[in-house]
Amino acid sequence: MTGTDRGERPDLAPYAARSEHSRGREHPELPKDERPAFERDRDRVIHSAAFRRLEYKTQVFLNHEGDYYRTRLTHSLEVAQIARGLARRLGLNEELAEALALAHDLGHTPFGHTGEEVLDRLMADVGGFEHNLQGLRVVTELEERYPGFRGLNLTWEVREGIVKHASSWDAPRTEGLDAYELDLQPTLEAQLIDLADEIAYNNHDIDDGLEAGYFTLDDLETVEVWRDTRALVAERHPGVAGRVAVYQTISHLIGRMMADLVAATTANLRAAGVETLDDVRRAGRRLVTRSPAMERKNGQLKEFLHTRLYHHPKVEAMRFKSERFLTRLFEAYVDNPGLLGPECQDLDRVAVKRAVCDRIAGMTDRSCLEEYRRLFDPFVRV
């Protein structure tokens, strides 16, 4: 069941994805209204339990460190905002872009990338762990919301975008995923998520890092793209200072990065002679890119954040602690599968480890800490 294009923008570019041409859902359904297929996918993601749990999953700072800092949920919303803006300017399908943006972190663990690294190490003998593939498990198996099938039964294009999502942090693993045509490029809507993700986290990590006091505005003056954008804000708004100056600089920086991406991508499409979605898929490379100049400037910003924020001693201390208790919790579950429920007691070790991995990956920072205390603190009531 592919859905209908009623309600979808009539002015989409010829190479945009369209609901009427979707490859459909794994399980046939009778649609209960006339929403286009990708709009329905977006709504299913928003209403999923996994999406709600992102509110208490770490981006960089733990949830209990303050109400100001981003979480996986607020990050996903910011990515969706940027993705919709990019899709609109490029004539692409905004609903597909938004669905992919909101779904791109559904497979993330508690405690950010530390959680992913720990689970990958602990699952190494049974296939490892990678958050894109875990996201696919969430939307195809782990969510239980509909009669007749497990998962969210999203369209093939959304599932493909989850599988092929890649960023500077990670690259998708591809074992057993031949159904998603790994030799071909994904839709342009899926491609732009990779860079919308990076635009969002680079800029909100500047904001969060300043708020935490891990670096200063003077430190940021060493970063060319920040320095240039700050000068632009000062020129447009003489006398602006303090937090307002920071907010305006971040806002202008996001705008500059988006405009650069649109210009570079438009040039790529023209140079490659792209006229159809099939041309996109067979291009042999990603067509959604930055300009070389912005790529260089963005790399400098990323290097600054890696040094001054992601490897700050306080962040490293939390990484050390979370690795210890995630490992202990995983081992306790594997050695005592009855802790997961009676249905796991007779599973073989491979199945037990996958069930444990699913359980821990689905936890929030808060629920993981509570479970750790429940199992290891003798004074906490079971």
C-alpha positions in Angstrom: 0.0 0.0 0.0 1.8 3.1 -1.2 -0.6 5.8 -0.1 -1.7 8.8 -2.2 -0.1 12.0 -3.2 -3.1 14.1 -2.2 -1.9 16.8 0.1 1.7 16.5 -1.1 3.2 19.7 -2.6 2.4 20.0 -6.3 5.7 21.8 -7.1 8.2 19.1 -6.1 11.3 18.9 -8.2 11.3 16.0 -10.7 14.0 14.2 -8.7 12.1 14.5 -5.4 10.6 11.4 -3.7 6.8 11.1 -4.0 4.4 9.1 -1.9 2.6 7.9 -5.0 5.8 6.3 -6.2 6.8 4.8 -2.8 7.8 1.1 -2.8 5.3 0.7 -0.1 5.2 -0.9 3.3 6.3 -4.4 4.3 2.8 -5.3 5.6 -0.2 -4.2 3.5 -2.6 -1.8 5.2 -5.9 -0.1 4.5 -5.2 3.6 5.1 -7.7 5.2 7.4 -7.4 8.7 5.8 -5.9 10.5 2.9 -2.6 11.5 4.3 0.3 10.9 1.9 2.5 7.9 2.8 5.5 9.9 4.0 3.3 12.2 6.2 1.9 9.1 7.8 5.4 7.8 8.5 6.3 11.1 10.2 3.3 10.9 12.4 4.0 7.2 13.3 7.5 8.2 14.4 6.3 11.1 16.5 3.8 8.9 18.3 6.2 6.0 18.9 7.5 5.1 22.4 11.1 5.2 21.2 10.7 8.8 20.1 9.3 9.9 23.4 12.2 8.3 25.3 14.7 10.5 23.4 13.7 13.2 25.9 15.8 11.5 28.5 18.7 10.3 26.4 22.0 12.2 26.4 23.2 14.3 23.5 26.4 15.6 25.3 25.2 16.5 28.7 23.3 14.2 31.0 19.6 15.2 31.5 20.1 15.8 35.2 23.0 18.2 34.6 20.5 21.0 33.8 17.3 21.8 32.0 19.0 24.0 29.4 21.0 21.4 27.6 19.9 19.5 24.5 18.7 15.9 24.6 18.3 13.5 21.8 14.7 14.7 21.5 15.4 18.4 21.2 18.3 17.5 18.8 15.9 15.5 16.6 13.5 18.4 16.5 16.3 20.8 15.5 17.4 18.4 12.8 13.8 18.2 11.5 13.5 22.0 11.4 16.7 22.3 9.4 15.8 19.4 7.1 12.4 20.8 6.3 14.0 24.2 5.4 16.6 22.5 3.1 14.0 20.3 1.5 11.7 23.2 0.7 14.5 25.3 -0.9 15.6 22.3 -3.0 12.1 21.3 -4.1 12.3 18.0 -2.2 9.6 16.2 -0.2 9.4 17.9 3.2 7.4 15.2 4.9 9.9 12.5 3.9 12.8 14.7 5.1 11.0 15.4 8.4 10.2 11.7 9.0 13.8 10.7 8.4 15.1 13.5 10.7 12.8 12.5 13.5 13.7 8.8 13.1 17.4 9.2 12.7 18.3 8.7 16.3 15.6 6.2 17.4 18.3 3.5 17.8 20.6 5.5 20.0 21.5 4.2 23.4 21.5 6.0 26.8 24.6 8.1 27.5 25.3 9.1 24.0 28.1 7.6 21.9 29.6 6.0 24.9 26.6 3.7 25.2 26.9 2.7 21.6 30.6 2.0 22.0 30.0 -0.1 25.1 27.2 -2.2 23.5 29.3 -2.7 20.3 32.1 -4.1 22.4 29.9 -6.3 24.5 28.0 -7.6 21.4 31.1 -8.1 19.3 30.8 -11.9 19.2 27.2 -11.8 18.0 27.3 -9.1 15.4 28.1 -5.9 17.3 25.9 -2.9 17.7 25.3 0.1 15.5 22.6 2.7 16.2 21.3 3.0 12.6 20.7 -0.8 12.5 19.2 -0.6 16.0 16.9 2.2 14.7 15.8 -0.2 11.9 15.0 -2.8 14.6 13.0 -0.3 16.5 10.8 0.6 13.5 10.5 -3.0 12.1 10.4 -5.2 15.3 10.5 -3.5 18.7 7.7 -1.0 18.6 4.3 -2.7 19.2 1.4 -0.4 18.2 -0.6 -2.1 15.5 -2.5 -5.3 15.0 -1.2 -7.9 12.6 2.5 -6.9 12.6 5.4 -5.6 14.8 7.1 -2.3 14.3 5.8 0.9 12.7 5.5 -0.5 9.1 7.1 2.5 7.6 7.6 2.9 3.9 10.6 1.4 2.2 12.1 4.9 1.6 12.1 5.8 5.2 13.7 2.4 6.2 16.3 2.9 3.5 17.1 6.3 4.8 17.6 4.9 8.3 19.9 2.2 7.0 22.0 4.6 4.9 22.3 7.4 7.4 25.9 8.3 7.9 27.7 11.2 9.7 31.1 12.1 10.9 30.4 10.1 14.0 29.4 6.9 12.3 28.8 5.0 9.1 26.2 2.4 8.6 26.9 -1.3 8.7 25.5 -3.3 5.8 25.4 -7.0 6.7 22.2 -8.6 5.7 20.7 -5.5 4.2 20.8 -6.3 0.5 17.1 -5.5 0.2 17.9 -1.8 0.5 20.1 -1.7 -2.6 23.3 -0.8 -1.0 25.1 -0.1 -4.3 22.7 2.8 -5.0 22.4 6.2 -3.4 19.4 7.0 -1.2 16.9 9.7 -2.0 18.1 13.3 -1.8 15.8 13.7 1.2 17.8 11.0 3.0 21.1 12.5 1.9 20.4 15.9 3.3 19.7 14.4 6.8 23.4 13.6 7.2 24.3 17.3 6.9 21.2 18.6 8.6 22.2 16.4 11.6 25.7 17.9 11.6 24.5 21.5 11.2 22.2 21.0 14.2 24.7 19.4 16.6 27.6 21.6 15.7 25.6 24.8 16.4 23.7 23.6 19.5 27.0 22.2 20.9 28.4 25.7 20.7 25.5 27.0 22.7 25.6 24.2 25.3 29.4 24.3 25.6 29.3 28.1 26.3 26.4 27.6 28.8 28.4 25.0 30.7 31.5 27.2 30.7 33.7 24.6 28.9 35.0 27.3 26.6 34.5 31.0 26.1 33.6 33.5 23.4 37.3 34.4 23.2 38.1 30.8 22.6 35.6 30.7 19.7 37.3 33.6 18.1 40.0 31.1 16.9 37.3 29.4 14.7 37.1 31.2 11.4 33.4 30.5 10.6 32.4 31.7 14.0 34.6 34.8 13.9 33.3 35.8 10.5 29.6 35.2 11.5 30.1 37.1 14.8 31.5 40.1 12.8 28.4 39.9 10.5 26.1 40.0 13.5 28.0 43.0 15.0 27.7 44.8 11.7 24.0 44.2 11.4 23.2 44.8 15.1 25.6 47.4 16.5 26.0 47.2 20.2 24.4 43.7 20.6 26.2 41.7 23.3 25.8 38.9 25.8 23.5 36.0 25.2 21.6 37.8 22.5 24.8 38.1 20.5 25.5 34.4 21.0 22.0 33.4 19.9 22.1 35.7 16.8 25.5 34.4 15.8 24.3 30.8 16.0 21.2 31.6 14.1 23.1 33.3 11.3 25.7 30.5 11.3 22.9 27.9 10.8 21.5 30.1 8.0 24.9 30.4 6.3 25.5 26.7 6.4 22.0 26.0 5.0 22.5 28.5 2.2 25.9 27.0 1.3 24.4 23.5 1.2 21.6 24.5 -1.0 23.9 26.3 -3.5 26.5 23.4 -3.5 23.8 20.8 -3.9 22.0 22.7 -6.7 25.3 23.0 -8.6 26.0 19.2 -8.1 22.6 18.3 -9.5 23.1 20.5 -12.5 26.6 19.2 -13.1 25.5 15.6 -12.9 22.6 16.2 -15.2 20.1 14.9 -12.6 16.5 14.9 -13.9 14.9 12.0 -12.1 15.1 10.1 -8.8 16.6 7.2 -10.7 19.4 9.6 -11.7 20.0 10.4 -8.1 20.2 6.8 -7.1 22.7 6.0 -9.9 24.9 9.1 -9.5 27.6 7.0 -7.7 28.1 9.6 -5.0 26.3 11.8 -2.6 24.9 14.9 -4.3 23.9 16.8 -1.1 27.2 18.4 -0.1 28.8 21.6 1.2 31.1 23.8 -0.8 34.8 23.1 -0.4 35.2 26.4 1.4 32.5 25.6 3.9 33.8 22.0 4.3 37.1 23.4 5.4 35.6 25.9 7.8 33.2 23.3 9.2 36.1 20.9 9.8 37.9 23.6 11.9 34.7 24.0 14.0 34.4 20.3 14.5 38.0 20.0 15.6 37.4 22.8 18.1 34.4 21.1 19.6 36.1 17.7 19.7 39.0 19.2 21.7 37.2 21.7 23.9 33.8 20.0 24.5 33.6 16.3 23.6 36.9 15.5 25.4 36.5 18.0 28.2 37.6 16.3 31.5 34.1 16.5 32.9 32.6 14.8 29.8 35.4 12.2 30.0 34.6 11.5 33.6 30.9 10.9 32.8 32.0 8.7 29.9 34.2 6.6 32.3 31.4 6.2 34.8 28.7 5.3 32.3 30.9 2.7 30.7 31.4 1.0 34.0 27.8 0.7 35.0 26.5 -0.1 31.4 29.0 -3.0 31.4 27.9 -4.2 34.8 24.2 -4.0 33.9 24.7 -5.8 30.6 26.7 -8.6 32.3 24.1 -9.0 35.1 21.3 -9.4 32.5 23.2 -11.9 30.4 24.2 -14.0 33.4 20.7 -13.8 34.9 18.2 -13.6 31.9 15.3 -14.1 34.3 15.8 -10.4 35.2 14.4 -9.6 31.8 11.3 -11.7 32.4 10.3 -15.4 32.2 10.1 -15.3 28.4 13.9 -14.9 28.3 14.9 -17.7 30.6 15.0 -20.5 27.9 16.7 -18.5 25.2 20.2 -19.4 23.9 23.0 -17.1 24.7 23.0 -15.3 21.4 19.3 -14.6 21.7 19.7 -13.5 25.3 22.5 -11.1 24.4 20.3 -9.5 21.7 17.4 -9.2 24.1 19.7 -7.6 26.6 21.0 -5.2 24.0 17.5 -4.2 22.9 16.5 -3.6 26.6 19.6 -1.5 27.4 19.5 0.4 24.1 15.9 1.3 24.7 16.6 2.7 28.2 16.9 6.4 28.9 19.8 7.7 31.0 17.4 8.0 33.9 15.9 4.5 33.7 19.3 3.0 33.2 20.6 4.6 36.4 17.5 3.6 38.3 17.9 0.0 37.1 21.6 0.0 38.1 20.7 1.2 41.6 17.9 -1.4 41.8 20.3 -4.2 41.1 23.4 -3.1 42.8 22.5 -0.8 45.7 21.4 -3.0 48.6 19.4 -0.2 50.2 17.2 0.3 47.1 13.9 -1.7 47.3 13.6 -4.2 44.4 
